[in-house]
Amino acid sequence: MTNTANTANTADSAPEVQVTGGRLRGRMDGEVAAFLGIPYAAPPFGTRRLRPPEPPARWEGLRAATGYGPTCPKGDYAPDSAELFPEVVIPGEECLNLNVWTPDPGGSGLPVLVWIHGGMFTKGSGSVPGYRGTSFARDGVVCVTINYRLGAEGFLHLDDGISNLGLLDQIAALEWVRREIAAFGGDPGKVTVAGQSAGAMSVITLMATPRARGLFSQAVAQSGAVAQTLTAETAAGIASQLAGSLGVAATREAFREVPAARLARAASALADKFQTAANPAEWASLPFAPVIDGDLLPEHPLDALRKGAGRGVRLLAGGNRHDTRIGLVPTGMIDLIDESALAAVAAALGAPDGTVERYRAARPGASPGELLAAVTTDCFIRVPAIRVAEARIEAGAADTWLYRFDHESPSFAGRLGAAHAVELPYVFDLLDDESGHALIGGEPPQAVADTAHGAWVRFVADGDPGWPRYDLAGRSTALIDEKITVAGDPDGAEREAWSGRR
């Protein structure tokens, strides 16, 4: 269907749309239309710095939306991760922007996917090449990727009535989608919000956030749940640590005097410190993450889900079989773990006696480091996702599907396995993007992308990825590789070892 009032797209002209802020001119990205760097909120600097997002200004005339907009201030990945997670840094203050790919800006009623990037809440952006929405648009889905404030700019908590600014940014982007996506052919009533890692944590948190109610009807959470949610007390303590490292008072006014780049580096360094803490129980902790502030997030998301929050939202959730190898293999740590270290970590994580033996029985010949990866993957990623599913079942919520991505990367002599983020190039069906080859290898199989991407498209478009729903009787889980195999309660003995743990 062509809407001549909203679009112009001929062989001699770039695609154009009219939104509330003004008129936009995009560009063709292959056979789909792309509109990049669209502001959904005002620049969060000057008097707006470290404050809730405000509406963007209107513009006069035709605004070019042909290139990615500025990225939010952020830290750098450690050298052993930088090649695996190539970053994009674009200077400028108008960093609260988003990107839209659509198969038909003159159409209507198309399903919408809104992607929230990961990066430990301190890194990443919606302009990472691996998040291009071309394949989703090719397959009939309007794909939106967003930026949101990171680190202290987005998640500083000072107990002064202002908190969770990064979440507020995400909500502002979703509100923009509800208002404007019809101009790009999308259906504002058929929105799926999705994310990976910190993005997945954001997705589950948004499901439990009253202010986000009604902004999406479906959700996808890849390798992240809500185990990292911070209490207000913990978050205030982290703010004090950050202030100490910067030599400033722990007040909003003092933090606003710190240059944004310096604050981003300090926040990222604090996050990295948690990832290498001497106490393994802190490894899954993120110093900047959603905070139970009693306002935007009144209670722990799991408690809210048990009480029926997000009851009407269909959910697809899961993780990768070897998620935490991403922190063990590239660093070489996997070969430094011995039996005593394995036992000490398991105990520090609260695993009951006999847990390591359960994992060893299912993995004969596995090294202590490989066993540690299995234990921490379940503790930090798999079990928290199952807890979300169980909470929803307890509340009588809408349908929930679980998956496990099993396809193993050949990187690092095959030892990386199905590590954290390995699924992303397959889900986005961007195997020709060379920036992802350090993670997945230079000859990734198209069959895996056909399977994973196809399941995500089915879920976004039809509300069902194609395998049985999760319930407590069968615990059906899709194991994703070149094809989908449905398993009942895979690795159930290991799951039961974490009984009682959130």
Stockholm file with secondary structure:
# STOCKHOLM 1.0

chainA/1-502         MTNTANTANTADSAPEVQVTGGRLRGRMDGEVAAFLGIPYAAPPFGTRRLRPPEPPARWEGLRAATGYGPTCPKGDYAPDSAELFPEVVIPGEECLNLNVWTPDPGGSGLPVLVWIHGGMFTKGSGSVPGYRGTSFARDGVVCVTINYRLGAEGFLHLDDGISNLGLLDQIAALEWVRREIAAFGGDPGKVTVAGQSAGAMSVITLMATPRARGLFSQAVAQSGAVAQTLTAETAAGIASQLAGSLGVAATREAFREVPAARLARAASALADKFQTAANPAEWASLPFAPVIDGDLLPEHPLDALRKGAGRGVRLLAGGNRHDTRIGLVPTGMIDLIDESALAAVAAALGAPDGTVERYRAARPGASPGELLAAVTTDCFIRVPAIRVAEARIEAGAADTWLYRFDHESPSFAGRLGAAHAVELPYVFDLLDDESGHALIGGEPPQAVADTAHGAWVRFVADGDPGWPRYDLAGRSTALIDEKITVAGDPDGAEREAWSGRR
#=GR chainA/1-502 SS CCCTTTCBCCTTSCCEEEETTEEEECEEETTEEEEEEEESSCCCCGGGTTSCCCCCCCCSSEEECCSCCCCCCCCCCCHHHHTTSCCCCCCCSCCSEEEEEESCTTCCCEEEEEEECCSTTTSCCTTCGGGCCHHHHHTTCEEEEECCCCHHHHHCCCSSSCCCHHHHHHHHHHHHHHHHGGGGTEEEEEEEEEEETHHHHHHHHHHTCGGGTTSCSEEEEESCCSTTCEEHHHHHHHHHHHHHHHTSCSSHHHHHTSCHHHHHHHHHHHHHHHHTCSSGGGTTCCSSSCEECSSSSCSCHHHHHHTTTTTTCEEEEEEETTGGGGGTSTTSGGGTCCHHHHHHHHHHTTCCTTHHHHHHHHSTTCCHHHHHHHHHHIIIIIHHHHHHHHHHHHTTCSCEEEEEECCCBCTTTTTSBSCTTTTHHHHTTCTTCGGGHHHHCSSCCHHHHHHHHHHHHHHHHHSCCSSCCCCTTTCEEEEESSSEEEEESTTHHHHHHTTTCC
#=GC SS_cons         CCCTTTCBCCTTSCCEEEETTEEEECEEETTEEEEEEEESSCCCCGGGTTSCCCCCCCCSSEEECCSCCCCCCCCCCCHHHHTTSCCCCCCCSCCSEEEEEESCTTCCCEEEEEEECCSTTTSCCTTCGGGCCHHHHHTTCEEEEECCCCHHHHHCCCSSSCCCHHHHHHHHHHHHHHHHGGGGTEEEEEEEEEEETHHHHHHHHHHTCGGGTTSCSEEEEESCCSTTCEEHHHHHHHHHHHHHHHTSCSSHHHHHTSCHHHHHHHHHHHHHHHHTCSSGGGTTCCSSSCEECSSSSCSCHHHHHHTTTTTTCEEEEEEETTGGGGGTSTTSGGGTCCHHHHHHHHHHTTCCTTHHHHHHHHSTTCCHHHHHHHHHHIIIIIHHHHHHHHHHHHTTCSCEEEEEECCCBCTTTTTSBSCTTTTHHHHTTCTTCGGGHHHHCSSCCHHHHHHHHHHHHHHHHHSCCSSCCCCTTTCEEEEESSSEEEEESTTHHHHHHTTTCC
//
